[in-house]
Amino acid sequence: LPLIALIASRYGWRAVYGGIGAVGCISFLLLAWRLPGGLTGTPVDLKTWVDVGRNRLIMLLLLITMLQMSGQFVVFTFMGPLLTSLTQADADDIGLVFLLYGVFGFIGIAVATRIVDSWGAYKSSLLFAALILTGMTGWALSAGIYPLMACSVAIWGLGFASTNSMQQVRLVSAAPTLASASVSLNTSVLYVGQAVGSAIGGVLYAGGWLCGSGYVAAGFVMLALVTLVLTRPLDAKRK
């Protein structure tokens, strides 16, 4: 994303899409070279989906994924234009914010892999969801002040990728035999959340509610955090 912001501002969108296509080809070749043959997943049939739908913990976890993604994409989809409109940020300033988001996202994943075994997936999820909420709230409260908004994005970044990883861990733990279905469904729900958040963010941006988008985003993440707390008794009961 930082590279996209920088390249697009200097060479145009064609150069961006050309670069993405080239990187995609390289990724394809590396996967074809390194992935072993004969990989198969657990068979999924109609009964599997019925069992997933009847599992209350799985349903709540999927709801958490959707709420978290919806909240984040209210802002994330329009982060560049919002920064420009609220702080007069230029392409380099926007690229720096995306860079902070990515770097701190990597740090968050590294921390998550270190603590998940000792803390457990629930406590780890709680920590990273709280970081997202802290970052989103900071973005909303500091709207118009570029340094504070950038710092808020860094805090938000610590949780954005880690929460999804923890969600997958919890889904597998909730019902190992249903993991092939539940984890794939989690990815689908993630995209639903992105669509919902982007749509709401678009309405807010078009309506001129630039500062309000941060509060709406934080509201979604707050609902996700409350739902996350509600899964604790079910998690304990399962164990």
N, C-alpha and C positions, 0 to 999 in steps of 0.2 A: 504493500500500500504506500509506504513512503516513496518507493521508486516510481510507482504509477503517478503519484502526485507531481513528482519532479519531472519525469519524462513528458507527461501530458502538457505541463505548463511550458515546456521548451520546444517539443517536437510534434505535439499534436496527438490525437487519439489513435490514429493509424499506427504510429510507432508503438503505442502501448499495447494494442491488440496483436501486433506482429510479435512483440516480445513475449506476450503471454502464450501465443501459439508455439513459439520456439521452445519455451520452457516446458510446455505441455508435451511436446515431442520428445524432449530429453527425458522427462519423467516416465513416459511410456516405454522408452528403450531401456531405462534402468530397471523398471518393473519386469519387463519381459526377460531381462538378463538374470535378475536375482531371485525372482519368486520361484519356489520349487513347484514341480508338476504334481497333479493328483490331489490338489487341495479340495476338500468337500466339507460342507457344513451339515449340521443336524437337520434331517428332513422336517419340513414344516407342512402340516395339513390343516384342514378346517378345525379340527379339535384343538390344535395348538392355539389358534386365534381365539377360540371360545374360552380356553383356560386363561389366556392372557386377559381377556375382558372381564373374567370373574375374579381376578386377583386384585384386591383393593390397593395393595401396596404398589403394584406395578402401575395402576391407573393414576395414583397420586404422584408417582415419580414422573410419569409422562406429562402430567399437568404442570409440574414444577419446571420441566424443560421448556414447555410452551410459554409459560409466564415469564421465565427468565429471558428467553430469546425475544419475546414480544417487547419487553421493557427495553432491552439493550438496542434493538433495531429501530425503536422510535427515534433515537438520537443517532445511532451509528450510521444509518443509511444517508443521513443528511449532515453528518459531522462537518464536512468541509464547508458547505454553504452556511451552516450555522456559525462556524467560527468566523467566516468572512463577514457575515451580517452583524454578528454581535461584537466582534473585536477588531474588524478590518484586517484580519490575518491574510497574508499572501500565500502563494503556493508553498514556499519554503517553510513558513510557520505551520501550515497544515500538515506538510510532510513530517515535520518534527513531532507533532502530536501523534500521528499514526505510528511513527517510529517508537515513541514511548509506549504506546499501546501494545505493539508487538514485542518489544524487549521485555516489558514487565509481564506480558503473557507467558513468555518463555520462562522467566523467573518463577512465576506462579506454578507452572507445570513441574519445574524442577523441585520446588518446595513440596508440592503435592505428592510426588513419588517418594519423597523422603519421610513424610509424616503419616501417610495413609495406613501403613502397616501397624504403627504404634497407636495412632489416634482412632483408627477405624474410619470407614467411608462416611458415616453419618456426621461425626464431628468435623471431619475435613470438609464435607459439603457445606456445613454450617459456617465454617470460617470463610470460605471463598465466596459464598453467597452474601455474607455480611460485607465483604470487601467490595463486591459489585455495588451493593446498596450504598455503601459509604461513598464510593466514587460517583455514582449517579446523583446522590444528594449534593455532593460537593459541586458537581457540574451545574446543577440547578441553582444553588445558592450563589455561586460565583459568576453567573452569566454576565458576560461583558468584560470580565477581567482575564485576559489571556493566560498569564502565568498560573493563576489558580485553577482555571479550567484545564490546562495542560497537566497540572499535578493531580487533579481529580481523575483524568483519563488514565494516568499511570496507576493509581490505586484501583480503578475499575479494571484495568488490564490484568492485574494480579489474579483476578477471579474468573475472567471471561472464559478461558479455555479449560481451566482446572475444574470448574463446576460441571462441565459436560463430561469430563473424564470420570469424575466422582459419580455422576449419574449412571454411567455405564457400569461402573463397579457395583453400585447398589442394585441395579437391575439384574445383573448376573447373580448376585448374592441372594436376591429376593426369590428367585426361582431358576436355578441353574439349568433345568431341563427345558425351560422356555426361553433361554437367553438368545437363541438364534432369532426368534421372533421379536422379543421385547427390545433388544438392542437395535435391530433394524427399524422397528417402529419408532424408537426414540429419535433416530435420524430424520424420519418423516415428520414427526411432531416438531422437531427443531426447525425444519423449513416452514412449517405452518406458522410457527411463532415469528419467524423472520418476515413472512408475508403480512401477518397481522400488524406487527410493529411498524413495518415500512409503510403500510397503508395509513395507519393512524398518524405516523410522523409526517406523511405527505399532506394529510388534511390539515394538520397543525401548521406546517410550514407554509402551505398555500394561503392559509387564513391569517398569517402574520403572528401566530402565537409562538414566537421563537423561544422566549423564556419559559413558556408553559410546557414545552415538550420535555424538558428535563424533569419537571415535577410529575408528569404523566408516566415517564419512563421509570422514575423511582417508585411510583405507586404500583406498577406491575411487579417490579422486583420485590417490593415489600410483601405483596400477595404470595409470591413464590417462596419467600422466606417463612411466612406463616404456615404455608402448606408443608414446607420442609419440616418444621417443628411438629406438625401433626403426624408425620410419618414415624416419629420416634417410637410411640407405643406399638405400632404394627411391627416395626423392626425388632423391638425387644420380644414381642410375642412370638415372632417367627423363630428367634433363637431359643 
